[in-house]
Each structure stands twice: as C-alpha cells, then as structure tokens.
C-alpha cells in the first residue's frame, strides 16, 4: 500500500481548461485505459515543495513554464487498488500564453475544454469535481 501526494495544474484560458489525453497508465490507473482525459500533474518527489513539483511536472509533460497561483481550497483523495493519491490542486497560468505545448510520452493529445464539454469526456476520477471547484474561483 502506498500514499502518494499528487500536484495538479488547472490551466485556464478564456473559460476553457487544458486537459491531456493520457495513454501511459501506472499500475493503479490501468483500468482507465486505453485512454482518458486528465488534468496535467504528477507525484511530489522527496524534498520538493508542491510548487516546485508542479513546475517540474508542467515542464516534463507539456514543455511549459507556468506561474503557480492559488491553491484550490479542497484536498481530494482517490483510492485505486493499493494506492491512495492525495491531490493538491493549483490554479496556474502559462508564463507565456503563446508558448507551444509539447507533449511527452504520457499523452497523445491535448485540448482546451469548457466545463460542460469536460462532463462529456472520458476522464480520470476527480477531474470534473476539481474543475467545478476551479470554475468558482476567479
């Protein structure tokens, strides 16, 4: 059994949110394959602050520099098999809105979606809940 702190970026542009279509799944996520849309993010590594982890993950997954903003005032938890994720979610913005998004091997595509559009996608758990909360934050 393992408990993993996870940092998640909610990147918004003109009332749409950035999601990636995940194609690489860890053992605890295999049941969501062959693909699912999700918010970008990843595991906190030893010695990192949540903000440092988020900046690193956005660089690794999207080749983006981000400004980490407000912590969404809700801590989400998800149990999958013998793994429990504790999700710390932050409102972020692209440091340079014209910067090109370049995906790593974890995802096949990305898109900008309204909250209503996200509700109709196959997503990883907690995605819609997180975006519901984020949409209430200006």
Backbone bond lengths (Angstrom), bond angles and torsions (degrees), N, CA, C in turn:
res aa  C-N    CA-C-N  psi(-1)  N-CA   C-N-CA  omega(-1)  CA-C   N-CA-C  phi
1 X - - - 1.458 - - 1.514 108.54 -
2 X 1.335 114.28 143.74 1.451 119.08 -175.69 1.526 109.60 -145.08
3 X 1.326 116.20 136.91 1.464 122.28 173.40 1.528 106.38 -109.14
4 X 1.331 116.57 127.88 1.466 122.00 -175.16 1.524 109.90 -126.43
5 X 1.345 117.58 117.85 1.460 118.80 170.30 1.537 108.67 -69.95
6 X 1.323 116.40 133.98 1.461 122.60 -178.35 1.518 108.33 -126.38
7 X 1.339 115.86 135.34 1.462 120.73 176.16 1.525 108.09 -104.92
8 X 1.319 115.33 139.40 1.461 121.50 -176.43 1.520 108.69 -130.73
9 X 1.349 114.88 137.35 1.465 121.23 178.45 1.523 109.53 -103.54
10 X 1.310 115.53 128.95 1.458 121.47 169.95 1.528 105.24 -105.25
11 X 1.328 115.12 104.06 1.465 121.33 -178.67 1.519 106.73 -104.95
12 X 1.337 115.30 120.59 1.458 121.74 -175.03 1.523 109.81 -115.78
13 X 1.338 115.04 141.04 1.462 120.99 174.56 1.525 106.89 -143.99
14 X 1.338 115.94 117.55 1.462 121.91 178.51 1.533 112.26 49.95
15 X 1.323 116.21 52.51 1.471 123.49 177.80 1.525 114.29 62.61
16 X 1.331 117.23 22.38 1.459 121.94 173.21 1.523 107.47 -123.87
17 X 1.321 115.15 151.41 1.453 121.67 -176.90 1.524 110.19 -113.47
18 X 1.334 116.07 144.29 1.466 122.25 179.20 1.520 109.95 -84.04
19 X 1.332 115.47 122.58 1.459 122.21 174.64 1.520 108.56 -126.61
20 X 1.318 115.80 153.51 1.462 120.68 175.37 1.531 108.38 -118.28
21 X 1.322 115.11 147.97 1.469 120.58 176.83 1.515 107.41 -91.19
22 X 1.289 115.41 108.40 1.462 122.19 -172.98 1.527 110.87 -80.19
23 X 1.338 114.86 132.80 1.465 120.09 177.37 1.521 111.82 -119.86
24 X 1.336 117.32 -14.60 1.465 121.76 177.07 1.523 107.20 -103.64
25 X 1.330 116.23 127.85 1.456 120.16 -178.09 1.515 110.37 -126.58
26 X 1.342 115.83 129.66 1.460 121.17 171.60 1.525 107.96 -67.27
27 X 1.333 116.03 167.33 1.463 120.12 -178.46 1.526 112.86 -53.25
28 X 1.331 116.77 -39.60 1.463 119.31 -177.06 1.532 112.37 -72.86
29 X 1.338 117.56 -14.27 1.466 121.34 -176.42 1.522 113.76 -107.46
30 X 1.323 118.59 -0.87 1.470 121.86 -172.18 1.530 113.31 -56.05
31 X 1.312 118.03 -29.77 1.468 120.26 -178.23 1.523 112.76 -67.96
32 X 1.337 117.73 -13.17 1.467 121.19 -179.57 1.528 112.75 -91.05
33 X 1.343 116.59 -7.37 1.457 120.95 -179.26 1.511 111.45 -69.98
34 X 1.312 118.80 170.74 1.464 126.39 9.94 1.527 113.63 -79.08
35 X 1.329 118.11 -15.27 1.455 119.58 173.95 1.531 108.59 -153.69
36 X 1.319 115.90 160.12 1.462 122.07 173.16 1.527 107.53 -161.74
37 X 1.305 116.16 144.61 1.459 120.98 176.74 1.529 108.75 -78.98
38 X 1.330 115.45 144.09 1.457 119.20 177.25 1.518 110.94 -153.16
39 X 1.322 113.73 166.37 1.458 120.60 173.16 1.522 108.02 -79.76
40 X 1.330 117.78 142.71 1.465 119.21 179.91 1.529 111.53 -69.43
41 X 1.319 114.71 147.96 1.461 120.31 179.20 1.513 109.94 163.00
42 X 1.309 115.58 -170.43 1.459 119.45 -179.93 1.510 111.91 177.91
43 X 1.310 113.69 -175.42 1.453 121.50 -174.93 1.520 113.84 -73.48
44 X 1.308 114.16 142.41 1.463 122.36 174.55 1.523 107.83 -75.70
45 X 1.321 116.71 129.07 1.466 121.02 178.05 1.517 110.14 -95.13
46 X 1.336 115.95 155.25 1.459 121.06 -178.19 1.527 110.26 -55.08
47 X 1.322 116.35 132.13 1.458 122.49 176.49 1.516 114.46 89.35
48 X 1.329 118.24 -9.47 1.465 121.02 -179.69 1.528 110.42 -88.95
49 X 1.320 115.35 148.58 1.456 119.42 166.16 1.525 107.02 -83.37
50 X 1.323 118.66 159.52 1.470 119.20 176.99 1.533 112.29 -55.87
51 X 1.328 118.03 -38.31 1.465 120.87 179.85 1.526 111.09 -65.67
52 X 1.325 117.24 -42.96 1.468 120.32 177.83 1.520 110.74 -62.53
53 X 1.329 116.71 -41.40 1.465 120.83 179.17 1.525 110.58 -62.73
54 X 1.306 116.63 -41.22 1.461 120.61 -179.38 1.530 110.89 -66.41
55 X 1.304 116.77 -43.63 1.472 120.17 177.20 1.529 110.63 -61.21
56 X 1.331 117.15 -42.54 1.466 120.91 178.97 1.522 111.09 -64.87
57 X 1.318 116.81 -46.73 1.468 120.92 -178.63 1.530 111.75 -62.02
58 X 1.333 117.85 -40.03 1.471 120.18 -179.72 1.533 110.84 -67.47
59 X 1.329 115.44 -34.57 1.469 120.65 176.20 1.532 109.87 -67.16
60 X 1.348 117.02 -45.60 1.465 121.74 -178.31 1.528 112.48 -67.62
61 X 1.334 116.81 -46.41 1.464 120.65 -172.65 1.519 113.82 -83.37
62 X 1.354 116.83 -34.11 1.461 120.46 -170.83 1.530 114.08 -125.81
63 X 1.341 117.54 -4.06 1.473 122.60 -174.36 1.528 110.78 57.18
64 X 1.332 116.53 35.68 1.465 122.09 -177.81 1.519 111.79 -113.02
65 X 1.311 114.09 144.25 1.456 121.12 166.42 1.519 105.84 -95.80
66 X 1.323 116.23 130.16 1.459 120.12 -178.95 1.523 110.33 -124.74
67 X 1.323 113.83 154.78 1.456 121.78 169.70 1.526 105.43 -99.93
68 X 1.327 115.92 117.32 1.461 120.65 -179.84 1.517 108.08 -81.63
69 X 1.324 114.99 123.65 1.454 120.50 -177.71 1.513 112.26 -106.75
70 X 1.300 114.45 -135.98 1.461 122.71 -172.78 1.522 112.70 -67.80
71 X 1.318 115.09 138.38 1.454 122.55 170.99 1.523 107.60 -73.93
72 X 1.318 117.64 128.12 1.463 120.58 175.41 1.527 107.02 -68.69
73 X 1.329 117.53 127.23 1.470 120.34 -171.42 1.527 113.87 -77.60
74 X 1.305 115.83 53.02 1.462 122.50 176.90 1.524 106.20 -152.40
75 X 1.318 117.44 129.66 1.458 121.00 175.38 1.530 106.51 -102.35
76 X 1.326 115.22 123.08 1.459 120.99 -178.32 1.521 109.16 -99.83
77 X 1.327 115.84 149.36 1.453 121.57 178.79 1.517 108.51 -133.99
78 X 1.316 116.07 140.15 1.463 121.65 -178.80 1.516 108.10 -138.70
79 X 1.334 116.92 128.35 1.458 122.09 177.73 1.519 108.10 -107.75
80 X 1.329 115.61 127.82 1.465 122.56 177.85 1.515 107.47 -136.77
81 X 1.317 116.11 116.78 1.466 121.57 -178.15 1.526 110.11 53.51
82 X 1.337 118.22 -117.73 1.474 122.33 -178.93 1.519 111.79 -104.34
83 X 1.331 117.05 24.72 1.465 123.36 -176.77 1.515 108.78 -125.89
84 X 1.337 115.52 140.36 1.461 120.80 173.45 1.515 108.45 -128.29
85 X 1.320 116.44 122.42 1.460 121.44 175.85 1.511 110.25 -98.12
86 X 1.319 114.98 134.55 1.465 122.06 172.94 1.526 105.17 -109.89
87 X 1.344 117.36 112.17 1.460 122.40 -170.62 1.526 111.55 -96.63
88 X 1.333 114.97 120.36 1.462 122.98 172.13 1.522 105.81 -104.40
89 X 1.314 116.56 116.97 1.451 121.97 -170.59 1.527 110.40 -114.73
90 X 1.328 114.91 132.74 1.461 121.13 -176.51 1.525 110.81 -124.58
91 X 1.323 115.66 141.19 1.460 120.84 168.74 1.528 106.02 -75.10
92 X 1.322 117.04 126.87 1.461 121.76 -178.74 1.518 109.38 -128.79
93 X 1.301 115.56 161.24 1.455 119.33 170.93 1.517 109.06 -135.78
94 X 1.312 114.87 152.69 1.456 120.16 178.03 1.526 107.77 -67.95
95 X 1.334 117.78 132.43 1.458 120.82 178.61 1.516 110.49 -59.92
96 X 1.327 116.36 -38.12 1.461 123.24 177.38 1.525 107.19 -127.84
97 X 1.342 118.07 105.08 1.463 120.61 -176.47 1.535 114.46 -59.03
98 X 1.317 117.49 -18.09 1.466 119.37 179.39 1.532 112.29 -93.29
99 X 1.336 116.67 -1.22 1.465 120.70 -179.72 1.522 110.43 -62.94
100 X 1.332 116.87 137.34 1.454 122.29 -179.75 1.524 110.69 -75.39
101 X 1.322 116.32 136.35 1.459 122.14 175.40 1.525 107.78 -87.05
102 X 1.333 115.71 125.84 1.467 121.57 178.07 1.522 106.99 -123.55
103 X 1.326 115.60 115.82 1.469 120.90 -176.05 1.522 111.60 -80.29
104 X 1.339 116.26 145.83 1.465 120.32 170.99 1.531 108.68 -88.62
105 X 1.317 116.76 -167.51 1.468 121.57 -173.86 1.533 114.28 -72.23
106 X 1.328 118.31 -6.38 1.459 120.28 -178.11 1.522 113.41 -77.59
107 X 1.340 117.05 -21.50 1.466 120.60 -173.89 1.522 111.34 -134.00
108 X 1.344 115.20 151.96 1.458 120.29 -179.89 1.519 112.55 -100.07
109 X 1.319 117.39 -22.80 1.461 120.38 179.38 1.521 109.31 -161.84
110 X 1.319 114.54 170.23 1.454 120.84 175.43 1.518 108.28 -136.01
111 X 1.304 115.27 164.14 1.454 119.70 177.50 1.512 110.82 -160.33
112 X 1.322 114.75 161.21 1.459 122.76 175.81 1.526 106.69 -106.36
113 X 1.329 117.41 124.41 1.451 122.08 -173.12 1.528 110.80 -132.98
114 X 1.334 115.10 142.69 1.466 119.41 170.61 1.528 108.00 -73.90
115 X 1.315 116.37 164.68 1.461 120.55 178.71 1.533 110.23 -59.11
116 X 1.303 117.27 -40.74 1.469 120.25 179.56 1.525 111.10 -64.21
117 X 1.319 118.06 -39.31 1.468 121.09 177.57 1.532 110.88 -65.38
118 X 1.328 116.95 -40.16 1.469 121.16 -179.57 1.523 110.23 -61.27
119 X 1.309 117.42 -35.84 1.471 121.09 -178.99 1.532 111.84 -61.85
120 X 1.327 117.63 -21.00 1.465 122.03 -179.62 1.522 113.39 -98.93
121 X 1.334 117.73 3.92 1.462 121.91 179.96 1.523 110.49 -98.04
122 X 1.318 115.97 157.74 1.466 121.01 168.96 1.531 105.98 -79.59
123 X 1.318 116.66 112.47 1.464 121.14 -176.36 1.522 110.33 -124.28
124 X 1.330 114.64 161.61 1.453 119.70 171.06 1.532 108.59 -69.97
125 X 1.341 117.49 154.54 1.466 120.48 179.93 1.528 111.74 -55.55
126 X 1.298 115.06 148.84 1.464 126.54 176.72 1.523 113.32 80.42
127 X 1.337 119.79 -10.01 1.470 121.21 -177.43 1.523 111.05 -59.44
128 X 1.317 117.80 -51.77 1.467 120.93 -177.82 1.527 110.24 -65.71
129 X 1.331 117.46 -41.24 1.467 120.39 178.85 1.526 111.50 -59.98
130 X 1.332 115.83 -44.16 1.469 120.33 179.93 1.517 110.09 -63.53
131 X 1.329 117.42 -44.80 1.473 120.01 -178.78 1.525 111.87 -69.31
132 X 1.331 117.60 -31.96 1.471 120.00 173.27 1.520 109.97 -58.78
133 X 1.332 116.25 -46.81 1.466 120.69 179.86 1.532 110.51 -66.30
134 X 1.337 116.74 -44.42 1.475 120.77 -178.48 1.518 111.49 -62.60
135 X 1.318 117.48 -34.72 1.469 119.89 -178.08 1.532 112.12 -68.00
136 X 1.317 117.06 -17.34 1.467 121.14 177.87 1.518 112.23 -85.53
137 X 1.348 115.86 -10.13 1.466 121.12 -178.54 1.518 107.96 -100.61
138 X 1.323 116.83 127.36 1.469 118.73 -178.37 1.512 112.13 -86.16
